[in-house]
Amino acid sequence: MRVDGRDVTAVPEPGQCLRTFLRQEGHVAVRKGCDAGDCGACTVLVDGQARHSCLVPAVRALDAEVTTAAGLGTPDALSPVQEAFVDAQGFQCGFCTAGMVVTATALADDDGHVHLDEETLVRRFKGNLCRCTGYRSVRDALAGKTNVVRDGGVGDSVAVPAGRRLVCGREPFTLDEPPAGLLHLAVLGSPHVHARILSVDTSRARALPGVHLVLTHRDSPDVLFSTGRHQHRTDDPDDTRVLDDVVRFHGQRVAAVVADSPTLARAACALIDVTYEPLPAVLDPEEARRPGAPLVHGDKDAATSRIADPSRNVVAASHGEVGDVAGALAASAHVVRGTWRTARVSHAALETHGAVGWLDDDGRLVVRTSTQVPFLVRDELCHVFGLDRERVRVVAARVGGGFGGKQELLTEDLVTLAVLRTGRPVQYEMTREDELALAPCRHPVRVAVTLGADADGYLTAMRIDVLTDTGAYGNHAPGVLFHGIHESVAQYRCAAKRVDAEAVYTHQLPSGAFRGYGLGQVLFGLESAMDELAREVGLDPFELRRRNVVRPGDPFLVNHADTTTDLGYGVAGPDDATPSYGLLECLDLVEDALATTRAGDAALVPAGGRWRVGEGMAVAMIATIPPRGHHSTATVSVDADGRYEVGVGTAEFGNGTSTVHVQLVATSLGTTPDRVRLRQSDTDGSGFDTGAYGSTGSVVAGRAVAQAAARLRADLVAAACALVGAGATSDDGAASVVVGPDGVHVGDRLVTFAELGPRTAEGSHHGSPRSVAFNVHGFRVTVDTATGTVRVLQSVQAADAGVVLNPEQLRGQIEGGVAQGIGSALQEETVLHGGVVTSRTFRGYRVPQMADVPPTRVLLARTRDGLGPHGAKSMSEAPYNPVAPALANAVRDALGVRPHEIPMTKDRLWRLLH
């Protein structure tokens, strides 16, 4: 076999696939996304043909020429296809990119572009999934479009710093640089949804040659914790152990084996003999609250574990009322009510959860992990294992997608336990089946809504009842519940509101943090009810929103009258009190965009009477920063050559913060992006950072970076002026001072960085005060009444994003959020039967492919938020939230029947009509 032009003499093991063989031989541009031929992350050329290497037996390629993305080009000498992906920025996290590039190479002409008709294009890329982009930028790369520039600052579409490495498969992800002497960990899962472990016999597993350690609940620290990570660890209930003698969902860890290879570790797991006592289980969240229901955590102390009511399986609750809701409803001219349900949804990040740990030369524990929150992981490992912070280092390399799913501690605890017990490097990599069947998913939610309005359509009463199913463990249950009912209900002015909300345990797959953090689920019900109210009153849905949305000066009321909060509307700046409020403009933009395309879209409707056309819209408000503090401390240093290093703790997983941080420094210090280096997501590399969640990479960590850069600039200017002997300067002063790539110009004198010497400045931000952002989405669809098929004719989203720091990245975040929202609305669902997940592969789960995602027109309100760097707002989670209700409202408009459940699969829509 020749791989990337070099002979490989190693012989694969019997039954080994080409993907694992290539990675074993150091060819890590071949990624693992599914090992089932569904995602394309492992695509290579085999004798010039694009193949999923996870499906190719390695022995069949022994005489073949195999080319990975790394063999197509280098960062300094890219192939034409790789150059096209860089120029279009056809990626976000980049985990899928190497496989995309290889597939495109097999189809491209000499110019590096792919010239295929639409039907052929989507068919040939059916096997390459991208969870981040929504595929528009991938299409641009295939067509040879240029979307980014290499040089520039704030406001420019500056290219991703790692882009040239990503398209070659040379940017390291979590498990791409294994330490020497690596051992591998595998987990034995429970066959029961609820059971007590009576005995565990590990003797046969331990006797297997190559097995180094077998762990059971007897080896677990007797410390309760939560896998969900937040700034305050007390935000989540302490209900979890590393290994427990009671299992509460199917597949939960029972034991772990550490061995010389993953295959051997899995084989040893099969030799562990476990005796269980099956226990009664509750699978229905409504039933879980009733007297006599089996208790999931009835053994926990409510106060110690911070569980609202273990005796009712209630993790968290919020009940309250402002005004007189019953009286207001009785006096309302119009009343609508309904109940809506959302499904479990998988994050489906292409890089699965994984961690590798070892002891460094000083005996410190080092864990490299696929996480959004390295500092919070470090702190919780110290809590669980009784370690000092100074003795633990946690590092995140580039992360292959997150969407909230990597705000959890799912692999690091077992790796830590194994490293501490063996003294050897240990790696634990979850499989795709693990991700779909064991990793926390989006909370399924039941939302009951009653709305009252007067004769003119002004809201008089809102009554919302929310029930969320957190599954077997309460990670993120309180946060998702409280966030889900806050901005959704608060976005409307109404004198009488009542909200009753509870999160409950069941013996099901745990739920967790997911893009939107509860807002998408609650808004599906609320915005559907608002759409129905518009029909009842006889108003256009845009006009109904205009009459009822909050305006600057209105309080954000939910179910209590307390308005003492750090959340406000924001203003343009310290000297400009113009409110940072773009909702009305967003409504106008989407309404106008749908109106101007109406005639053209009519021609796209298939002939015949089966297809009906409808329009729908929805509104979403979101706080730009999570509540109760979100912290970041960053440093910016300059060396004698004028090169800068930024130390910042936030992780990069396709959220684009790396690029933004480089732009902020380059703009402040008058340099070019290529002279700015990041040292990020390393607990040894910067001050504390809460983490990359809640869309805080720009508005919190970015503020810290911008402040550090500004302080370094002031230091450089002061030092240069002192050397020259110049006094204070101003824009119209005699001595102008300019910081540039070569040093500081003081008048006609250049003071070089060598003269100034290395310098460092620090900046920080603590996440308060906070402001709000708005998104409005509109759809025009056509629905086949004979099959339930939905086709999107027009998709448009307007965003209140403040000043845009990087237009291409912002557009990509919005398009990616919309694509994920369309998936949640139409096709994605984690399916369980009797507590057992049955949708355990991508082909059974149905992540949107290129053919499933329509183009979305992105429009921006003209706002500025003085709380964000250069006037920016956060915009990573927000685009997802209005998509499903807008699409459901369009389907209702087309069919004349209201969908009350998502995903709106073909069979569900067919049943609505028949």
SULFENWO-V465190 format. One line per field, one symbol per residue. psi: psi as a letter, one per 30 degrees, with the letter a starting at -180 (. if undefined). Layout:
psi=???
This chain:
psi=kkkhgkkjflkllkgkleeeeeeeggigfjljfehggffgfgklkjhfkkkjfffjkeffgfgljkklefffllffilleeeeeeeefihldegefeeeeeeeeefflaffgljilleeeefefgegjkkfefgfefeeeeefgkkfllellakfliklkegefeeffggjkaegfiklkhklkklkklkflfklkjelkjgeeeffkkfkfkkkafffkkikkakfkklejffflkjgkleklgkkglkfkkelkkkafleeeeeeeeffkkkkljklklkfkeeefflkfkkkehffkkeeefhkeiffggjelljklkkajeeeeeefkfkkkllklkllkkkehkejlklkkllkafggkkkjklilfieeeeeeeeeeeghlkefgkkkkjakkikdgffghljffeeeeeeeeeefglkkkjjkleeeeffekkakkkkkjkkkkklafggkkfkkjkkkjkjfaflgkfeeeeeeeefdfeeffkkkfjkkkjkkklklhlkklakkkfhfeeeefeeefeeeeeeeeefhlkeeeeeefflllkfklikdglgjgjlgkafllelfgjgkkijgeeeeeeeeeeeeefgeeefeffkkllgfkkklklllkkkkkfkllgkjkkkllklkafggkkkkjkfklkhffgeeeeeeeeeeeeghalefgkkkjlhjfffllkkelilghgeefdeeeeeeeeeeeeeeeeeeeeeeefgkaklleglejkkkkaffakjjbfkjjlfeeflklklkllkggkllallkkkkkkklkkjfffgkkkkekkkkkkigakjejeeeeeeeeeeeeeeeeeeeffkkjkkjhgkkfigleffeikkleffjlkkkkkklilkjfflkggllkheeefeefeeeeeeeeeeeefgkjkgkkkileeeeeeef.
